[in-house]
């Protein structure tokens, strides 16, 4: 967290110590500053930080690496529609990673993490971009969620997810 706090101080002003984190009952970290929500993810030497005012944000960053068991993992943890979509994709491993990042970003924003269940939210693709097509009622209306896919550094994929307050 010190790296995140130092980055926040550089971006928003003040000292790193001004950006104190607390954890809620589920363990989701949040800033004591109520108007600014923050999520981060790291992979290797890379750190991705997302902040939002009057929004719940989630970020996931993953290294691109071979995932020979991607389809088997999808069959076990993803929705049937997603598994069917993946089984027809030319770039199965990278598309699996896109879905994984999207799911984890939404679940981090929601505050439950992976334990909530990857199968409880379903993404679809339109015009090359993923969007939340269906989700458990606890997540609210899927149309309220926004997703941005990123390739923030060579060899990485990421997703940012958010919804208003």
C-alpha positions as CSV (number, residue, x, y, z in Angstrom):
1,X,0.0,0.0,0.0
2,X,2.9,2.5,0.5
3,X,3.4,2.6,-3.3
4,X,-0.3,3.3,-3.8
5,X,-0.3,6.0,-1.1
6,X,2.8,7.7,-2.6
7,X,1.1,7.7,-6.1
8,X,-2.1,9.2,-4.7
9,X,-0.2,11.9,-3.0
10,X,1.6,12.8,-6.3
11,X,-1.6,12.8,-8.3
12,X,-4.0,14.4,-5.8
13,X,-1.6,16.4,-3.6
14,X,-0.7,16.2,0.1
15,X,1.5,13.6,1.8
16,X,1.3,9.8,1.4
17,X,0.2,9.6,5.0
18,X,-2.9,11.6,4.1
19,X,-4.2,8.6,2.1
20,X,-5.0,6.1,4.8
21,X,-6.7,2.9,4.0
22,X,-9.3,1.0,6.0
23,X,-10.9,-2.3,5.3
24,X,-14.6,-2.9,5.3
25,X,-16.3,-6.1,6.8
26,X,-15.4,-8.1,3.7
27,X,-11.8,-6.9,3.6
28,X,-12.2,-4.5,0.7
29,X,-9.7,-1.6,1.1
30,X,-11.0,1.9,0.8
31,X,-9.7,5.3,1.5
32,X,-10.8,7.2,4.5
33,X,-11.6,10.1,2.1
34,X,-15.2,9.2,1.5
35,X,-15.5,10.9,-1.9
36,X,-12.6,9.1,-3.5
37,X,-12.9,5.3,-4.1
38,X,-9.7,3.5,-5.0
39,X,-8.8,0.0,-6.3
40,X,-5.5,-1.4,-7.4
41,X,-4.0,-4.5,-8.8
42,X,-0.4,-5.5,-9.4
43,X,1.3,-8.1,-11.5
44,X,5.1,-8.5,-11.3
45,X,6.6,-5.0,-11.3
46,X,3.4,-3.4,-12.7
47,X,0.8,-1.5,-10.6
48,X,-2.6,-0.3,-11.8
49,X,-4.5,2.1,-9.7
50,X,-8.0,3.3,-10.3
51,X,-9.7,6.2,-8.5
52,X,-13.2,7.5,-8.8
53,X,-15.2,10.3,-7.1
54,X,-18.8,9.3,-6.2
55,X,-18.3,5.9,-7.8
56,X,-17.3,2.4,-6.8
57,X,-14.2,1.3,-8.8
58,X,-12.4,-2.0,-9.4
59,X,-9.2,-2.7,-11.2
60,X,-7.5,-5.9,-12.3
61,X,-4.2,-6.3,-14.0
62,X,-2.8,-9.6,-15.2
63,X,0.4,-10.7,-17.0
64,X,-0.1,-12.3,-20.4
65,X,1.2,-15.8,-20.2
66,X,0.3,-19.2,-21.6
67,X,-2.8,-20.7,-20.0
68,X,-3.2,-24.1,-21.4
69,X,-6.1,-24.9,-19.2
70,X,-8.1,-21.7,-20.0
71,X,-11.1,-23.5,-21.4
72,X,-11.3,-26.0,-18.6
73,X,-11.2,-23.2,-16.1
74,X,-13.9,-21.4,-18.0
75,X,-16.1,-24.5,-18.0
76,X,-15.6,-24.7,-14.2
77,X,-16.0,-21.0,-13.2
78,X,-17.6,-19.0,-16.0
79,X,-21.2,-18.8,-17.3
80,X,-22.1,-21.2,-20.1
81,X,-22.5,-18.4,-22.6
82,X,-19.0,-17.2,-22.0
83,X,-17.5,-20.7,-22.3
84,X,-19.3,-21.2,-25.6
85,X,-17.9,-17.9,-26.8
86,X,-14.4,-18.8,-25.7
87,X,-14.5,-22.2,-27.4
88,X,-15.0,-20.4,-30.8
89,X,-12.3,-17.8,-30.3
90,X,-9.0,-17.8,-32.3
91,X,-7.2,-16.2,-29.3
92,X,-8.6,-18.4,-26.6
93,X,-6.0,-17.6,-23.9
94,X,-6.1,-13.8,-24.3
95,X,-9.9,-13.8,-24.5
96,X,-10.0,-15.9,-21.3
97,X,-7.8,-13.3,-19.7
98,X,-10.0,-10.5,-20.9
99,X,-13.0,-12.1,-19.3
100,X,-11.1,-12.9,-16.1
101,X,-9.9,-9.2,-15.7
102,X,-13.4,-7.9,-16.4
103,X,-15.0,-10.2,-13.9
104,X,-12.4,-9.5,-11.2
105,X,-12.7,-5.7,-11.7
106,X,-16.5,-5.7,-11.3
107,X,-16.2,-8.0,-8.2
108,X,-13.5,-5.8,-6.7
109,X,-15.7,-2.7,-7.2
110,X,-18.7,-4.5,-5.7
111,X,-16.6,-5.5,-2.7
112,X,-16.9,-9.2,-2.6
113,X,-14.0,-10.4,-4.8
114,X,-13.8,-13.7,-6.4
115,X,-15.6,-15.5,-3.6
116,X,-18.9,-14.0,-4.8
117,X,-18.7,-16.4,-7.8
118,X,-17.4,-15.7,-11.3
119,X,-20.5,-17.5,-12.8
120,X,-22.8,-14.8,-11.2
121,X,-21.9,-12.3,-13.9
122,X,-21.8,-12.8,-17.6
123,X,-20.0,-10.7,-20.1
124,X,-20.6,-10.5,-23.9
125,X,-18.7,-8.7,-26.7
126,X,-19.9,-6.1,-29.1
127,X,-17.7,-4.3,-31.6
128,X,-14.6,-5.8,-29.9
129,X,-15.5,-4.6,-26.4
130,X,-16.7,-6.5,-23.4
131,X,-19.8,-5.4,-21.5
132,X,-21.7,-6.8,-18.5
133,X,-24.7,-8.6,-20.1
134,X,-26.2,-10.2,-17.1
135,X,-25.5,-10.4,-13.4
136,X,-26.8,-11.5,-10.1
137,X,-29.4,-9.1,-8.6
138,X,-27.0,-8.2,-5.8
139,X,-24.9,-6.4,-8.4
140,X,-27.8,-4.3,-9.5
141,X,-28.7,-3.5,-13.1
142,X,-25.9,-4.6,-15.5
143,X,-26.5,-1.4,-17.6
144,X,-25.2,0.6,-14.6
145,X,-21.8,-0.9,-14.8
146,X,-19.0,0.5,-17.1
147,X,-16.0,-1.4,-18.2
148,X,-12.8,-0.3,-19.9
149,X,-10.3,-2.8,-21.2
150,X,-6.6,-1.8,-21.2
151,X,-3.2,-3.0,-22.2
152,X,-1.3,-0.7,-19.8
153,X,2.2,-2.2,-20.3
154,X,3.8,-4.6,-22.6
155,X,2.8,-8.2,-21.7
156,X,-0.2,-7.2,-19.6
157,X,-4.0,-6.9,-19.9
158,X,-6.3,-5.1,-17.5
159,X,-9.8,-4.0,-16.9
160,X,-11.4,-1.1,-14.9
161,X,-15.0,-1.4,-13.8
162,X,-17.1,1.2,-12.1
163,X,-20.6,2.3,-11.3
164,X,-21.9,5.5,-9.7
165,X,-21.9,5.7,-6.0
